[in-house]
């Protein structure tokens, strides 16, 4: 133990001692190996766990590598949208909101929340008060807050089978008991969920556009789910991740819009609607949980980014958001069609979606999607394996491919490249 710890300057040595600079004369210098002896005894670090819960393995990412066409989750902001946002950011920095220099409301900027309330009423049939809306940094942060605020470790939660992997991994990290519920052409089957775990505390689902299969939850099942939740006192977490991108027919009403018992928690995001780099989403909460979630939000990251909120509130109020979505729907539909065209000669059964920002190309015969993914990537097209998203239901083989965030020509060229690679077995 150093005798003059109070006078010491601690340095982590990457190289040898001769590399240390700026050490005051008479100071005690300790290498990183010395530090454990100075720390109080603690439980040993358990790599790969949080609060005793094992974390799922995540793929390694090289963030400096540009994403390949087909990668899921791309934003839809075009040059016009970026110019509009740039001008609004410049003005916001010239006259920043008070919350920029002082701490703000844990639920976020009231003007943005008001815009979201008006938008959801007009487009999703949701009627909620401004006080029920919480601005988040995206769906994942909303799920984390809700899971910690309203559920305990080992709480049972229904999830769709197949399911959105990031949500599933989060629920597992919170120690929740996962109840897989099968999905068919009518969406999640509430009868199967009630048979497996009738007293579950919550259900997480994507009813407007099931991820990844794309089904829409039918009206009879919506009503059955709401009846079950009311009787069981369970929460319905509705992830409405890409409802802005419907290419045919009128917009679908949200499940929240027909909830009369206050059991639905609605989640929306600007990651797909604009860009994931904004790190902005929102939750519409039942009145009875608002204060519980507010207190937890205040304890975690205090409040959202006021500068971005100010910009987006103006972007919506001045009509630029609606104009952006009109342009983005056209571009995304063109990108979808280009992807379908490029894959048309591949030995795949391509499902053409009428909404959303991804499609599924199913394998034919007994072809494994791992090999299809490898060949597709060799041809320049990124994808996710459909089979890896199943829990208990028999895994289907196929590729989940995104078409937002890339130019139409890029998507088309990558799809043709993947078709050549898959057709030739990689022998080109």
N, C-alpha and C positions, 0 to 999 in steps of 0.2 A: 504494500500500500504506500503510495507516495506520501512523504511527510509534509509537503506543501501543496496539497491538492487545491486549497483555496487560492493559490497564486499561479496555478498551472494553466497552460493553454493546451487544450486537447487537439490532437491532430490524427486523422486517419491516414496512415502511410500507405500509399499505393506502391511506391518504389522503395528504395533504401532510405536510411536516415539522412544521407547526404542530399536527398531531394527536398528536404524540409526547408522552407524559407519563411522569414517573418517571425521566428520564434524569439521571444524576449529573453535576454540574458538572465539566467537563474531560474528559468521556467522548467517545469517537469514535462517531458514529452513522453506520451504513452502511445503505443501502437494499438491497433484494434484488438489484438489478442489480450491486452491488459484490461480492457473495459469490462468484461464479464465479472471480474473480481470486485469491481466497484459497484455493481448493481445489486439491489436486494434480491433475495431468492424469489423466483417466480416459477409458475408451472412451465414445464418445457414447451417450447414452440412446437406445435403440431402442424407440420407443413401440409397444406391442402385442406385445412379445416377452418371454419369460423364458428365460434361458440360451440365447438364440439361437433359441428355438422360437416360431413365430408363434402368438399366442393367438386362439382363435375369437371372433368378434364376439358379444357378449351383448346381449340386449334391454335397453333402459333401463327401470329400475324406479322408480316413485315410491312409496317405502316407506310414506308416510303415508296412501296411499289404501287403504281397506279392500278386501280381495280380493273379487271377484265370485263368486257361486255358480258351481261348475263348475271352479274353479281346482284344479289338481292339488296333492296333498301336504298337505291339511289334517289337523290332528290330531283325535283322537277323545275327548279328556278332557271329561266332562260336569261338571255342578255338584257332584255327589257326589264324583267323583274329585278335583276341585280343592279341595274342603273337606278331604278326607283328606290330600292333599299339603300343604296349608297347615298343618295341625296337625303333620305330621311335620317340616316345615321349621322350625316354631317350636321344637319340641323339640330338633332338631339344633343350632339356634343357641344354645339354652340350655346344651347339653352337646356342644359341637363335637368331632368326631373329632380325634385327634392330628395327622393329616395336614393339618388346616385351618391349623395354626400352624407346621407343619414340612413339609418336602418329603416326598412319598410315593413309592410304587412306580410306576414308569412304566406298568405294566400296569393299575394301578387297585386299588381297594379289594377285598380278598380276600373279604369277606362278600358283596358284590354279585356277584363272579365265581362264587362258590359257588352262589348262587341261580340264576344264568344256566345253569350246568352242570346243575343239577337240572331246570330248566325245559326245556332243550333235550333232555335225555334222555327226559322224559315226553312231550313234544309233537312232537319232530322226529326222534326215533330217533338222536340224536347222543350218542356216548360220548366224552368228552374230559376231561382233567384240568384242574383249576383253573389250573395254570401255563400252559396253552395259551390261556387266554382273556385278551384285551386289551380293556379299556374304551376306547372312542373317543368323539370328539365327533360321530359320525355316519358314514354309509357313505362319504361323500366323503373324509373325513380318513383312514379306513381304506384306501381305494383309493390315496390319495397315499402313505401310508407303505409299503404293500406294493409299489407300483410302483417307488418309489425304492430300497427295500431289496433287491428280488429281480430287478429288470430294469435293463438299460442302455439308453441311447438307441439307437434302431433295432432293439431287440428286437421280435420279431413277436408280436402278440397277436390271437387270433381274437376277434371281437365279433359279436353277433347283428345281423342285418340284416332289419328295423329294430332300432335300438339306443336305450338310455337316453342322451339327449343329454349329461347332465352327466358321466357316466362317459367317454363318447367324447371330450369336450372335454378332460378331465383327461389321458387317455392321449396325446392329441395334444400337450398342453403338456409332457409328459415326453419327447417325441421318439420315442415308440414307433411301430412300423410297424403300421398297422391292416390287418387281414385280415378283410373282411366275409364272414360265413358266413350263407347264407340260412336263413330260418325258415319252417316250414309248420305244419300242424295238430299235428304231433308235436314241435314245438320246433326248436331248432338242429340242423342236419344235420351230424353229425361226418364223414360221408363226403365232403361238399363241402369241409369244412375241411381234411381230409387231402389232398385233391386240390390245394387252393390253396396250402397251406403245411404240409406234413407235419412239419417240424421247428420249428414255432412254439414259443416259450418259455412261452406261457400262453394261456388262454381265459377271457374274462369272459362270464358268462351269468346269466340269471334263470330257472332251470329249473322252479320250482314254479308261477310265474305270469309268463310272458314279458312283458316290457315293451317295446312297448305292446300287442302283439297278444293276449296272454292265454293262449297255448298252454301246456300242461304237457309237459315233456320226457318222452317215452315211456321205458319200462324198457329196451327194446333199445338205444335211443340213449344212455341213461345208462351202460349197460355198455360200449358201444363207446367212449364218451368216456373212461371210466376206463381202459380198456385202452390207448387211444392215449396218455393222459397218462403212464401208467406206463412204456410203451415209449419215449416221447420225452423223459422226464424233465421234462415240462411241468407248470405249475401250473394248477389249475382254481379260478377265483375265483367262488364261488357267492353271488350277491346274493339273499338271501331277504327281500325288502323288505316284503312284506305277507301272509305266510303265516298270520298270526293271524286273518285275515278270510276264512274259508271258510264258505260258507252252506249247502252241501249235502254230505253224505257225510263220511267220517272224514278227519282231517288227513292230508296227504301226507307221506311220509317225505322227509327232505332227501337230496340227493345225497351229502353228507358222511357220512350214516349207512350207506351201502353201500361207502364207500371203504376198502379194506384196505391200500392202498399208501402212504397219507399224502400224497396229491397235492392234496387239496381244502382250500381256504381258505374258511371259511364266514363270511359277513357278515350281521349282524342289526342292527336299529335300533329304537329306541323313538320315533322321529319319527312313524311311522304308528300304532304301537300306543298311544302316549300323546299326545305333542305335540312338534313340531320345535323349539320354544323351549327344551326341556330340553337340547338338543345332546348326546345320549347314544346311543351304539350300542356294538357289540362285534364282535370278530373271534375266530374259533376257528382257531388256527394249527397247522400240522404241527409236531411236536416239533423237527425239525431246523432250523427257521427262527426259533424263538422268540427266541434270544439276538441274532440279527442284527436283528430287528425291535425288540427291546427297546432295543438301543443307539441305534438311530435315533430311537426315540420319546423317549428321554432327551435327545437332542441337539436335538430340535425344540420340543416344548411340555412337556417334563419329566414331567408326570403329569396325570391327569384331575381334574375338580372333585370334591373329597372330600365336600363338603356335599351335592351332588346324589346322589352315589353312596350315601351313608349313608341318605338319604331313600328312594331307590328300593329299596335292599336290604330295608329294613323294609316298604315297600309290597308287595314280593313275598313276603317271609317270613310276613307276617301275613294273607295271602290276599286283600288288596285288589286286587292286580293281576289275579288270575284273575276276581274279581267285576267289575272294570272291563271286562275283555275280553268277558264275557258280555253286559253291557249294551251295549257298543259294537257288537258284532255285530248285535244287534237294531236299533239305531238306523241303522247303515250299510245294512242290508238294506232298511229302510223308506225311506231316502234314495235308494237305488238304484231301488226300485220307483217312487218319486215322479218321479224323473228319466225313467224309461222311460215312465211315464204321460204326462208333459208333452210328450215328443217323439213320441208315438204317431201324431200326425196330420201330422208333418213329412215331407217327401219324403226320408227318410233310412232306411237299413237299420240298425236299432239292435241290436247284439249284447248279450244279457243275460248278464253273467258270473255264474258260481257261486262266485266268490271275488274278493277284491281290493277296491280302492277307486276304480276307474275303469272306464269302458266306452268302446267305440268306436261312433260313429254314422257309417256308411259313406255316401259320396255315391252317388247314383244317376245312371246315365248318364254324361255327360261333365262333370258339375258339378265345378268346382275347389274344393278345400277352403279356399283363401284367401278366396273370396267367401262360402262358408258360414260361416267363422269371423267375418268382418266383420258379416254379418247377425245371427248368433247373439249377438255381443257387443252389437249395437245393441238386441237384445231383452233384454239383461241376463244372458246366459249366457257365462261364460268357457270357453275351450277351447284346446287345442294342435292344430296341424295335423299329421295323421298323415304326410302326404307328406314333411315335413321330417325325419322320423326314419329314412328309408331312405338307404342308402349306394350300393350297386350294383344291388340288386334293383329291379325295376320298382316305382315308387312308387304306393302305393294312396292314393286320395283319401278323407279322412274326418276326423272330429273326435275327439280324445281328451279325455274329459270326466271330471272328478273329482266325487265325491259325498260326501266326508268333510269334516268341519269346518264344516258348515252345517246349520241347522235344516231339517227335512223340508219345511216350508212354503216356505222360501226357495228350495230346489232346485226344487220343483214350480212355483212362480210364475215362476222364471227360465226353466225349460224351456218352459212355455207361451208366455212372451214371445218366446223364440227361435223357436218354431214359427210364431208369427204373423209374425215378421219374415222368416223364410226363405220361408214360403209366399207372402207378399205381395211378395217381392223388395225389402223395405224401403220400400214405398210407403205404409205405414200413417201 
